Amino acid sequence: MTKLIIRQNNSSHLQQDAFELNQYAVIRQIQSWQSVLDLYQQLKQELSPRKVLFILEDIGQCNYTSMHAAMRDELYFDESEYVGDAEGEEEDLILENIQPLAVKHYIRQLNQNENSVAFKALKNKFQYTQQDFESLIKINIHPEGILDEEVEIKLVNVSTDIEKFAAKLNGYFSCDFNPNESFSFIQYLDEKFKLEYVGLGASLLFFIKTEKLDLTTIQKLIADLTEIYGFNMEMIQYLEQHLAQQNYVILPYVESLDVFDGCFD
């Protein structure tokens, strides 16, 4: 049975919002993708107005690339002014306690006009192969096949589900979406197609529908996505059926999906 384990803050020096931002809970013994979505919806209702962010696949790599993505010049948050002469455990505690401040900083930077990315600027971003498309279809059919054994959950004190991307920025490699592009992509799908950002991994962005999409809207969504990913007819036909029947969609932000080769053998 899919198990939700909520962590306890046992430190009198660690602020609760920083603790929950680092890792509020984990999900273990995952039985199905639907059970993960059910927990997301449950937590969303119970913990509002805080936003729930899931970290779902290849978490170690996701954390590594996120760390580097956050060091981009236009996003950089200077921790040194808070740390001072602190060292060791004291420094670690300060760094964790200031993470909510860092998230607010990232949101301000992502929303700066000079850092914003128009959705149309993402056109032809990726050159995917037939194997990439086959992998993406399999990922959307069986998402549980690419999840980590332990999914992490963060709570983020932000206004919208779009903004919770700032709690785990990503897009490090030059051929991937950079953080500004990912933010623009998430914002566009939310505002135009009512696709809510659930979370991410090292390669993928996860969304759920917040309202039913009619066929015309689905076709417009797929047309917009095809501008970015260059979908072939097989992929277009699959997505049309998937979006009509399912309440989620999983999309990549990286240049290749070859990391998933063999996941479904």
C-alpha atoms as one frame of an Amber mdcrd trajectory, in Angstrom:
protein
   0.000   0.000   0.000   1.278   3.467  -0.910   2.512   5.058   2.307   2.745
   8.749   3.236   5.314   9.480   5.951   5.217  12.993   7.421   8.515  14.076
   8.945   8.821  15.758  12.330  10.893  18.831  13.092  12.901  17.862  16.166
  15.115  20.937  16.152  14.194  23.944  18.281  16.459  26.079  16.055  15.037
  25.128  12.665  12.094  27.254  11.590   9.064  25.204  10.605   8.618  26.780
   7.183  12.267  26.034   6.358  11.869  22.463   7.613   8.773  21.880   5.489
  10.417  23.461   2.465  13.370  21.116   2.758  11.225  17.985   3.071   7.753
  17.898   4.582   7.098  14.231   3.845   7.963  11.258   1.658   5.909   8.670
  -0.189   7.084   5.063  -0.071   5.885   1.666  -1.272   4.161   3.262  -4.248
   1.512   0.965  -5.659   0.268   3.088  -8.548   0.573   6.491 -10.145  -3.040
   7.218  -9.262  -2.271   6.686  -5.579   0.429   9.376  -5.856  -2.012  11.791
  -7.510  -4.611  11.017  -4.842  -2.116  11.947  -2.124  -1.262  15.146  -3.955
  -4.916  16.159  -4.064  -5.402  15.197  -0.423  -2.422  17.230   0.764  -3.390
  20.160  -1.444  -6.769  20.348   0.280  -5.471  19.773   3.799  -2.495  22.129
   3.681  -3.871  25.094   1.732  -2.898  27.897   1.307   0.620  26.422   1.273
   1.497  24.794  -2.042   2.550  21.167  -2.388   5.571  20.301  -4.532   6.479
  16.708  -5.429  10.027  15.676  -6.425   9.446  12.473  -8.347  12.233  11.006
 -10.463  16.030  10.769 -10.224  15.959  12.973  -7.148  19.726  12.972  -6.605
  20.387  14.305 -10.102  17.455  16.689  -9.800  18.950  18.202  -6.648  22.397
  18.460  -8.232  21.243  20.270 -11.374  18.893  22.459  -9.336  21.791  23.642
  -7.191  23.703  24.722 -10.289  20.655  26.196 -12.023  20.085  28.475  -9.037
  23.578  29.918  -9.488  22.734  31.562 -12.808  23.617  35.240 -12.740  20.031
  36.449 -13.036  18.853  34.208 -10.172  21.822  34.142  -7.802  20.955  34.489
  -4.110  23.885  35.628  -1.980  23.865  33.479   1.150  27.106  34.923   2.523
  25.477  38.012   4.029  23.392  35.768   6.287  26.102  33.257   7.194  28.779
  35.682   8.404  31.507  33.828  10.313  29.369  30.763  11.079  30.853  27.335
  10.376  29.878  23.682  10.563  26.453  22.852  12.007  25.712  26.501  12.732
  26.302  27.411   9.076  24.155  24.494   7.890  21.324  25.622  10.160  21.493
  29.190   8.899  21.541  28.045   5.281  18.452  25.891   5.798  16.589  28.626
   7.682  17.142  31.172   4.904  15.832  28.943   2.107  12.324  30.493   2.267
  14.018  33.868   1.675  15.865  32.381  -1.285  12.584  31.144  -2.788  11.085
  34.637  -2.528  14.204  36.037  -4.181  13.968  33.524  -7.059  10.300  34.398
  -7.630  11.120  38.101  -7.841  13.905  37.382 -10.313  11.824  35.027 -12.451
   9.132  37.687 -12.693  11.504  40.481 -13.724  10.692  41.694 -17.233  14.283
  41.308 -18.339  14.288  37.658 -17.249  10.917  36.658 -18.676  10.720  34.384
 -21.708   7.888  34.571 -24.228   6.300  31.192 -24.910   6.885  31.616 -28.637
  10.626  31.842 -27.914  10.529  28.146 -26.975   9.685  27.147 -30.557  11.930
  24.371 -31.913  13.713  24.080 -28.580  14.106  20.309 -28.821  14.989  17.912
 -31.612  13.602  14.616 -30.350  14.061  11.233 -31.973  11.524   8.472 -32.530
  12.995   6.731 -29.485  12.405   9.856 -27.386   8.750   9.930 -28.436   8.331
   6.234 -27.695   9.813   6.787 -24.242   7.524   9.749 -23.595   4.474   7.693
 -24.499   5.568   4.914 -22.129   6.265   7.437 -19.364   2.740   8.824 -19.655
   1.157   5.366 -19.791   3.093   4.024 -16.797   4.502   6.931 -14.734   5.099
   4.655 -11.749   7.843   2.982 -13.787  10.099   6.055 -13.611   9.396   7.249
 -10.072  12.047   7.012  -7.366  11.387   4.485  -4.629  10.862   7.434  -2.313
   9.085  10.536  -3.642   9.829  13.738  -1.715   7.241  16.358  -0.775   7.923
  20.027  -0.069   5.550  22.669   1.283   6.038  26.109  -0.211   4.625  29.382
   1.105   3.849  31.027  -2.233   0.732  32.451  -3.843   0.341  30.106  -6.815
   1.302  26.639  -7.969   3.300  28.295 -10.736   5.534  29.994  -8.188   6.381
  26.791  -6.352   8.792  26.038  -9.198  11.106  28.467  -7.387  11.456  25.943
  -4.547  13.281  23.546  -6.878  14.620  25.485  -9.845  15.944  23.403 -12.654
  17.353  23.569 -16.143  21.136  23.494 -15.906  22.453  22.124 -19.191  22.534
  24.461 -22.186  20.335  22.271 -24.392  17.586  21.956 -21.753  14.999  24.494
 -20.723  16.780  26.943 -18.450  14.897  28.001 -15.266  13.371  31.061 -16.940
  12.126  28.933 -19.831  10.724  26.274 -17.505   8.938  28.965 -15.492   7.454
  30.456 -18.660   6.375  27.006 -19.837   4.697  26.178 -16.506   2.987  29.563
 -16.420   1.695  29.245 -19.984   0.215  25.775 -19.442  -1.446  26.889 -16.219
  -2.920  30.150 -17.460  -3.963  29.045 -20.940  -4.859  25.374 -20.460  -5.507
  25.044 -16.689  -2.736  22.486 -16.278  -1.469  22.691 -12.696   2.200  22.119
 -11.982   2.609  19.194  -9.549   6.372  18.805  -9.488   9.421  17.599 -11.337
  12.368  15.281 -11.529  15.724  15.458 -13.240  14.120  15.333 -16.709  10.367
  15.743 -16.428   7.656  18.213 -15.429   4.396  16.781 -14.064   0.974  18.421
 -14.534  -2.659  17.696 -13.669  -5.789  19.068 -15.272  -7.850  21.389 -13.081
 -10.797  21.284 -15.455 -11.988  19.124 -18.325 -10.495  19.988 -21.695 -12.686
  19.858 -24.800 -11.339  18.504 -28.069 -10.641  21.942 -29.531  -8.599  22.946
 -26.480  -6.714  19.648 -26.506  -5.816  20.115 -30.154  -4.638  23.669 -29.494
  -2.513  22.465 -26.573  -0.933  19.730 -28.679  -0.263  22.183 -31.500   1.525
  24.504 -29.074   3.553  21.626 -27.623   4.450  20.420 -31.120   6.013  23.832
 -31.782   8.445  23.071 -28.944   8.980  19.320 -29.186   8.409  18.630 -32.882
   5.907  15.828 -32.168   5.346  13.312 -34.949   1.882  12.052 -35.901   2.077
   9.034 -33.583   2.843  11.287 -30.623   0.085  13.749 -31.572  -2.504  10.983
 -31.857  -1.430   9.448 -28.574  -1.573  12.766 -26.696  -5.015  13.584 -28.087
  -6.340  10.317 -26.682  -4.393  10.630 -23.425  -5.530  14.182 -22.681  -9.144
  13.236 -23.392  -9.045  10.290 -20.995  -6.504  11.090 -18.275  -6.232  13.906
 -15.722  -2.453  14.347 -16.014   0.331  14.818 -18.506   4.104  14.490 -18.124
   6.418  16.557 -20.311  10.208  16.804 -20.543  12.455  19.824 -20.083  15.660
  18.121 -21.261  17.204  17.579 -24.691  16.903  13.773 -24.679  14.981  11.015
 -22.907  17.601   8.317 -23.449  18.057   8.066 -19.661  14.733   6.187 -19.636
  15.817   3.550 -22.174  15.279   0.160 -20.593  12.928   1.413 -17.853   9.974
  -0.385 -19.399  11.588  -3.597 -20.666
